[in-house]
Amino acid sequence: MMKDYSLYSRGGIITERNADYATIRVRIPAGVLSAAQVKQLAKLSEKYGDGSLHLTMRQTAEIPHVSPENFEKIAKALEKNGTPLGAEQNEVVNIMACPGTERCKYANCETIDLARKVDERVFGKELPIRLRIAISGCTYMCNSPLLNDIGIIGRIRPLRIPGLCTGCGTCAKYCRQCAIALKNGISVLDESKCVQCGICIHSCPYELLKSEYDHYQITVGGRRGANPAVGRELITVETEEEVVEVIDRIVYWVYRSAWSDRLLADQMDEIGYDKFAEEIRKKFGPKEKAAED
């Protein structure tokens, strides 16, 4: 049987300090596994690794201490398990996501299926740089999308209808930004402090607060590490389909424009971010209503 030497250069195979062994990273979009998949990963670790699993900060798993002679066998077994080889080189790496509306009471949008759609479109694409993507269902951002190369955040712009507020103060109590105050028996929002988290809408016991604009905020150029940087807001869109399309275009822009060996945050202006942002906003931004006759 001919040996598959291409496996040695795959991003999911990471040479360890002792170069006689490698750690195998798997692909798990949003970090969601079935119990059966977890059991199989444990068996594969016992068979080919050292019997342990390492859960990474990017919501994937690694099997440490695998010998090169077992690369092909473990790669095939992982593929069969629905947890194929992952990525960690200059490519799109594992897509992160919080639990979203399926489980989190603070979430404004579904995140798990969205992460899978993004994964299907862009995961593993070869790039000049490593690209990290994170999806958060609300502005509390437990998985720090603003510190990723691409961040997606579910937001809600609250709408207060004059004359309906009972002045109970519940929304003011729950607002973490102290953006709501009671004045003359009604709640008043300070929009300069509002982060569009939607908690005031969820907390209103009389369901009098509504959403004026459910949307996804997409940011670009975040960075972790010793010198963290917050990503810049690129655009807000309303549908999952638009999110996937915008991300696909960001990845293609990076592929065509980015310089190797530099973080995206460090070269945004040099590679024409402003021009790219203008094109994206023109394509996906709010459409002006046609003038009435």
C-alpha positions as CSV (number, residue, x, y, z in Angstrom):
1,M,0.0,0.0,0.0
2,M,1.3,3.4,-1.0
3,K,1.9,5.7,2.0
4,D,0.0,8.9,2.2
5,Y,2.7,11.4,2.8
6,S,0.3,14.3,2.5
7,L,-1.0,13.6,6.0
8,Y,2.4,14.8,7.4
9,S,1.6,18.3,6.3
10,R,-2.0,18.4,7.4
11,G,-2.9,21.1,9.9
12,G,-4.6,18.5,12.2
13,I,-1.3,16.7,12.8
14,I,0.9,18.7,15.1
15,T,4.5,17.6,15.8
16,E,5.2,17.5,19.5
17,R,8.3,18.6,21.3
18,N,9.5,15.0,21.0
19,A,9.4,14.9,17.1
20,D,8.9,11.2,17.2
21,Y,5.2,11.8,18.1
22,A,2.4,14.1,17.0
23,T,-0.8,15.4,18.5
24,I,-3.9,14.8,16.4
25,R,-6.4,17.7,16.4
26,V,-10.0,16.9,15.2
27,R,-12.6,19.1,13.5
28,I,-15.6,19.8,15.8
29,P,-17.6,22.8,14.6
30,A,-19.1,24.6,17.7
31,G,-17.6,21.9,19.9
32,V,-20.7,19.7,19.7
33,L,-20.3,16.0,19.9
34,S,-22.7,13.1,20.4
35,A,-22.0,10.7,23.3
36,A,-21.1,8.0,20.8
37,Q,-18.5,10.2,19.1
38,V,-16.9,11.0,22.5
39,K,-16.7,7.3,23.3
40,Q,-15.1,6.6,20.0
41,L,-12.5,9.3,20.5
42,A,-11.7,7.8,23.8
43,K,-11.2,4.4,22.2
44,L,-9.0,5.9,19.4
45,S,-6.9,7.6,22.0
46,E,-6.4,4.4,23.9
47,K,-5.5,2.5,20.7
48,Y,-3.3,5.1,19.0
49,G,-2.4,7.7,21.6
50,D,-1.6,7.8,25.3
51,G,-5.2,7.3,26.5
52,S,-5.9,11.0,27.1
53,L,-7.9,13.7,25.3
54,H,-7.1,17.4,25.4
55,L,-10.0,19.8,25.1
56,T,-8.8,23.0,23.4
57,M,-9.9,26.6,23.8
58,R,-11.3,26.5,20.2
59,Q,-13.9,23.9,21.2
60,T,-12.1,21.0,19.6
61,A,-10.2,17.9,21.0
62,E,-6.7,16.6,20.5
63,I,-5.3,13.1,20.8
64,P,-1.8,13.4,22.1
65,H,1.3,11.2,21.5
66,V,0.4,9.5,18.2
67,S,3.1,7.7,16.3
68,P,3.5,8.6,12.5
69,E,3.0,4.9,11.6
70,N,-0.6,5.3,12.8
71,F,-1.5,8.6,11.0
72,E,-3.4,6.9,8.2
73,K,-5.3,4.5,10.4
74,I,-6.4,7.2,12.9
75,A,-7.3,9.6,10.1
76,K,-9.6,7.1,8.5
77,A,-11.1,6.2,11.9
78,L,-11.7,9.9,12.7
79,E,-13.4,10.4,9.4
80,K,-15.7,7.5,10.0
81,N,-16.5,8.9,13.4
82,G,-17.6,12.3,12.0
83,T,-14.7,14.0,13.7
84,P,-12.1,14.3,10.8
85,L,-8.7,15.8,11.0
86,G,-8.8,19.5,12.1
87,A,-6.7,22.5,11.3
88,E,-4.1,24.7,12.9
89,Q,-1.8,26.0,10.2
90,N,-2.4,28.9,7.7
91,E,-6.1,28.0,7.1
92,V,-9.5,28.5,8.6
93,V,-9.4,26.7,11.9
94,N,-12.3,25.2,14.0
95,I,-15.4,27.4,14.2
96,M,-16.4,28.4,17.7
97,A,-19.9,29.0,18.9
98,C,-21.7,29.5,22.2
99,P,-24.9,27.4,23.0
100,G,-27.2,30.0,21.4
101,T,-31.0,30.0,21.7
102,E,-31.1,26.3,22.1
103,R,-29.9,26.5,25.7
104,C,-28.9,30.0,26.8
105,K,-31.6,32.4,28.1
106,Y,-29.5,35.4,27.1
107,A,-29.0,34.4,23.4
108,N,-30.5,36.4,20.6
109,C,-29.8,34.0,17.8
110,E,-29.3,30.3,17.0
111,T,-25.5,29.6,16.8
112,I,-24.8,25.9,16.5
113,D,-26.3,25.3,13.0
114,L,-24.9,28.6,11.9
115,A,-21.4,27.4,13.0
116,R,-21.9,24.2,11.0
117,K,-23.0,26.2,7.9
118,V,-19.9,28.5,8.2
119,D,-17.7,25.4,8.7
120,E,-19.1,23.7,5.6
121,R,-18.4,26.8,3.5
122,V,-14.9,27.9,4.7
123,F,-13.3,25.4,7.1
124,G,-9.7,24.4,6.2
125,K,-9.4,26.8,3.3
126,E,-5.7,27.4,2.7
127,L,-4.7,31.0,3.4
128,P,-1.6,33.1,3.8
129,I,-2.4,33.3,7.6
130,R,-4.3,31.4,10.2
131,L,-8.0,32.6,10.5
132,R,-10.1,32.2,13.6
133,I,-13.9,32.6,13.6
134,A,-16.2,32.8,16.6
135,I,-20.0,33.1,16.9
136,S,-21.8,34.5,20.0
137,G,-25.5,34.6,20.5
138,C,-25.4,37.8,22.5
139,T,-23.3,40.8,23.4
140,Y,-22.0,39.2,26.6
141,M,-19.7,37.2,24.2
142,C,-18.6,34.3,26.4
143,N,-16.3,33.1,23.6
144,S,-14.8,36.5,22.8
145,P,-15.7,37.0,19.1
146,L,-14.3,40.5,19.1
147,L,-10.9,39.0,19.8
148,N,-11.1,36.7,16.7
149,D,-10.2,37.4,13.1
150,I,-13.9,37.2,12.3
151,G,-16.6,37.6,15.0
152,I,-20.4,37.2,14.7
153,I,-22.6,38.5,17.5
154,G,-26.4,38.2,17.8
155,R,-27.9,41.5,18.8
156,I,-31.4,43.1,19.3
157,R,-32.2,46.8,19.1
158,P,-35.0,47.4,21.7
159,L,-38.2,49.3,20.8
160,R,-40.1,51.2,23.5
161,I,-43.7,52.1,22.5
162,P,-44.8,55.3,24.2
163,G,-47.7,54.9,26.6
164,L,-47.3,51.2,27.3
165,C,-44.6,51.1,30.0
166,T,-46.0,50.4,33.5
167,G,-42.9,51.7,35.2
168,C,-42.2,48.5,37.1
169,G,-38.5,48.9,36.8
170,T,-37.7,45.3,35.9
171,C,-35.8,46.2,32.7
172,A,-33.7,48.8,34.6
173,K,-32.8,46.3,37.3
174,Y,-31.6,43.7,34.8
175,C,-29.7,46.0,32.4
176,R,-26.0,45.4,33.0
177,Q,-25.0,48.6,31.2
178,C,-27.1,50.9,33.5
179,A,-28.6,52.2,30.2
180,I,-32.2,52.3,31.6
181,A,-33.6,54.7,34.2
182,L,-37.1,55.3,35.5
183,K,-38.2,58.9,34.9
184,N,-41.8,60.1,35.6
185,G,-43.0,56.5,36.0
186,I,-41.6,55.1,32.7
187,S,-38.4,53.5,31.6
188,V,-36.0,55.6,29.6
189,L,-33.2,54.2,27.5
190,D,-29.8,55.9,27.2
191,E,-28.9,54.8,23.7
192,S,-25.3,55.8,24.1
193,K,-24.9,53.1,26.8
194,C,-27.0,50.4,25.1
195,V,-25.1,47.5,23.6
196,Q,-28.3,45.9,22.1
197,C,-28.0,42.8,24.3
198,G,-31.8,42.4,24.3
199,I,-31.9,41.6,28.1
200,C,-34.5,44.3,28.7
201,I,-36.8,42.7,26.1
202,H,-36.4,39.2,27.6
203,S,-36.9,40.5,31.2
204,C,-40.1,42.6,30.7
205,P,-42.8,40.7,32.7
206,Y,-45.5,42.3,30.6
207,E,-43.8,41.7,27.2
208,L,-44.2,45.4,26.4
209,L,-40.7,45.8,25.0
210,K,-40.3,44.6,21.4
211,S,-37.4,44.1,19.0
212,E,-36.9,46.9,16.4
213,Y,-34.0,45.1,14.7
214,D,-32.8,41.5,15.1
215,H,-29.4,41.3,13.5
216,Y,-25.9,39.8,13.4
217,Q,-22.9,42.1,14.0
218,I,-19.9,41.0,12.0
219,T,-16.4,42.2,13.0
220,V,-13.0,41.7,11.5
221,G,-9.5,41.9,12.7
222,G,-9.7,40.9,16.4
223,R,-6.6,39.5,18.1
224,R,-5.7,37.6,21.2
225,G,-2.3,37.1,22.7
226,A,0.2,39.5,24.3
227,N,-1.2,42.5,22.5
228,P,-5.0,41.9,22.1
229,A,-7.0,44.0,19.7
230,V,-10.8,44.4,19.3
231,G,-12.2,43.7,15.8
232,R,-13.7,46.4,13.8
233,E,-17.4,46.3,12.9
234,L,-17.7,45.5,9.2
235,I,-21.5,45.3,8.8
236,T,-24.8,44.1,10.4
237,V,-27.0,41.7,8.5
238,E,-30.3,40.0,9.3
239,T,-30.1,36.4,8.0
240,E,-27.9,33.4,8.4
241,E,-27.5,33.2,4.7
242,E,-26.0,36.7,4.6
243,V,-23.7,35.9,7.5
244,V,-22.3,32.9,5.6
245,E,-21.9,34.9,2.4
246,V,-20.1,37.8,4.1
247,I,-17.8,35.4,5.9
248,D,-17.0,33.7,2.6
249,R,-16.1,37.0,1.0
250,I,-13.9,38.0,4.0
251,V,-12.0,34.7,3.6
252,Y,-11.6,35.3,-0.1
253,W,-10.3,38.8,0.5
254,V,-7.8,37.5,3.0
255,Y,-6.7,34.8,0.5
256,R,-6.2,37.4,-2.2
257,S,-4.7,40.2,-0.2
258,A,-3.1,39.2,3.1
259,W,0.6,38.9,3.7
260,S,2.0,35.7,5.2
261,D,3.4,35.5,8.7
262,R,1.4,38.5,10.1
263,L,-1.8,38.5,12.0
264,L,-4.8,40.0,10.2
265,A,-5.1,42.7,12.8
266,D,-1.6,43.9,12.0
267,Q,-2.2,44.4,8.3
268,M,-5.8,45.5,7.9
269,D,-5.1,49.0,6.6
270,E,-2.2,47.8,4.3
271,I,-4.3,45.3,2.5
272,G,-7.2,47.7,1.8
273,Y,-9.7,47.0,4.6
274,D,-11.6,50.3,4.0
275,K,-12.2,49.6,0.3
276,F,-13.2,46.0,1.1
277,A,-15.6,47.2,3.8
278,E,-17.2,49.7,1.4
279,E,-17.8,47.0,-1.1
280,I,-19.3,44.7,1.5
281,R,-21.6,47.4,2.8
282,K,-22.7,48.3,-0.7
283,K,-23.6,44.7,-1.4
284,F,-25.1,43.6,1.9
285,G,-26.0,46.9,3.7
286,P,-29.6,48.2,4.0
287,K,-31.2,48.9,0.7
288,E,-32.6,52.3,0.2
289,K,-36.3,52.4,-0.5
290,A,-37.3,53.3,-4.0
291,A,-38.6,56.9,-4.3
292,E,-42.4,57.1,-4.5
293,D,-43.8,58.3,-7.7
